Amino acid sequence: MSKEIRKMIDKVKNFKQFVNEQHTINENDIEQWMSGECIPFCVALNEIFPHYQIAVINDEFEDVDEDAEYNFNFVHAFCYHPNNHNIIIDARGVRKLKDLYDDFYDINPAIDWDIPNSKYLIDNYAGKEFASEDSFEYDISEYQSAKDYISKNIQKYTINLK
């Protein structure tokens, strides 16, 4: 093999490696969007895939406190395919609803499937102190970061139901 061909092959290998590194899913990014930044991720996902619907999973309390503003803790925002509630999409990609329950095994889950749009999600869940007094803020820079990430990894978040 000539030196020129070897150089061309090396350049192609280097380019392939560069492209793969740009599209590598970073576990830290995924965990960030699974624990605390799920709202901006969900908003970005719904914008890129407008046919996906938005839902949230809450930790509902067994004992209702009549004086409490909230009798649940917000846990996670995600999307789902309107034709199949058993297929959900979040930072980990397209998954089964069972996987979501497995992720949050230590709660009393109550899913609200009726989140009409991103504005409702932000207005009703971002920045609120639920019973745990944890607050999930909506950061526009996190939204943009999530949107870029989803765009670079579009196949991971795409559902093709026939």
C-alpha positions in Angstrom: 0.0 0.0 0.0 1.4 3.4 -0.9 2.1 6.1 1.6 -0.6 8.3 0.0 -3.3 5.7 0.4 -2.2 5.1 4.0 -2.5 8.8 4.7 -5.9 9.0 3.2 -7.1 6.0 5.2 -5.7 7.6 8.4 -7.5 10.8 7.6 -10.8 9.0 7.1 -10.3 7.1 10.4 -9.6 10.3 12.2 -12.6 11.9 10.7 -14.8 9.0 11.6 -13.5 9.1 15.2 -14.2 12.8 15.4 -17.8 12.4 14.1 -18.4 9.5 16.5 -17.1 11.6 19.4 -19.5 14.5 18.5 -22.4 12.1 18.6 -21.5 10.1 21.7 -24.1 10.1 24.4 -22.6 11.4 27.5 -23.9 9.7 30.7 -23.4 12.9 32.7 -25.8 14.7 30.3 -28.4 11.9 30.6 -28.2 11.9 34.4 -28.5 15.7 34.4 -31.7 15.5 32.4 -33.0 12.6 34.4 -32.5 14.2 37.8 -33.4 17.9 38.0 -33.4 19.2 34.4 -36.1 17.0 32.9 -38.5 19.9 32.3 -36.2 21.8 29.8 -35.4 18.4 28.2 -39.0 17.5 27.8 -39.8 20.9 26.4 -37.0 20.6 23.8 -38.1 17.0 22.9 -41.7 18.2 22.4 -40.5 21.0 20.2 -38.4 18.7 18.0 -41.1 16.0 17.9 -44.4 18.0 18.2 -46.5 14.8 17.8 -45.1 13.5 21.1 -47.3 14.2 24.1 -46.1 15.5 27.5 -46.7 13.7 30.8 -45.3 13.8 34.3 -44.8 11.3 37.0 -45.6 12.4 40.6 -45.0 10.7 43.9 -48.5 10.8 45.4 -49.0 10.7 49.2 -51.0 8.0 50.8 -52.1 10.4 53.6 -53.7 13.6 52.3 -53.0 16.7 54.2 -55.9 19.1 53.7 -53.8 22.1 54.5 -51.0 21.3 52.1 -50.8 23.1 48.8 -49.6 19.9 47.1 -50.2 16.3 48.2 -47.6 15.0 45.9 -44.0 15.6 44.8 -43.2 16.2 41.2 -40.7 13.5 40.1 -40.1 13.6 36.3 -41.4 15.0 33.0 -41.3 12.9 29.9 -42.9 12.5 26.5 -44.9 9.6 25.1 -46.3 8.5 21.8 -50.0 9.4 21.5 -50.8 6.0 19.9 -49.1 4.0 22.7 -48.8 5.1 26.3 -46.4 2.2 26.9 -43.7 3.9 24.9 -42.1 6.8 26.6 -39.2 9.1 25.6 -36.9 11.0 28.0 -33.2 11.6 28.2 -32.5 7.9 28.2 -34.2 7.6 24.8 -37.2 5.6 23.6 -38.2 3.2 26.4 -41.0 1.2 27.8 -43.2 2.7 30.5 -42.1 -0.2 32.8 -38.5 1.2 32.6 -39.7 4.5 33.9 -41.4 2.8 36.8 -38.1 0.8 37.4 -36.2 4.1 37.5 -38.5 5.5 40.2 -39.3 2.3 42.1 -39.2 4.0 45.5 -42.3 6.2 45.0 -46.0 5.9 44.9 -46.3 6.8 41.2 -49.2 8.7 39.7 -48.8 9.7 36.0 -50.6 12.8 34.7 -51.1 12.1 31.0 -53.0 15.3 30.5 -50.2 17.9 30.2 -51.6 19.9 27.2 -48.4 21.7 26.2 -44.9 23.0 27.2 -46.3 26.2 28.6 -48.6 24.3 31.0 -45.7 22.1 32.0 -43.4 25.1 32.8 -46.2 27.1 34.5 -47.4 24.2 36.7 -44.2 22.4 37.5 -41.2 24.6 37.1 -40.1 26.6 40.1 -42.8 25.2 42.4 -41.9 23.9 45.8 -43.8 20.7 46.3 -44.1 18.8 49.6 -40.4 18.0 49.6 -39.6 21.7 49.1 -37.5 20.7 46.1 -37.8 23.1 43.2 -37.3 22.2 39.5 -36.3 25.4 37.7 -36.7 26.0 34.0 -33.4 27.3 32.7 -33.5 28.5 29.1 -29.8 27.6 28.6 -30.6 24.0 29.7 -33.4 23.9 27.2 -31.0 25.0 24.4 -28.4 22.5 25.5 -31.0 19.7 25.5 -32.3 20.8 22.1 -28.8 20.6 20.7 -28.2 17.3 22.3 -31.4 15.8 21.0 -30.7 17.1 17.5 -27.2 15.5 17.5 -28.7 12.2 18.8 -32.0 12.3 16.9 -32.1 8.5 16.2 -32.1 7.8 20.0 -35.4 9.8 20.4 -37.2 8.8 17.2 -40.2 6.4 17.2 -41.5 4.9 14.1 -44.9 3.2 14.7 -46.8 1.8 11.8 
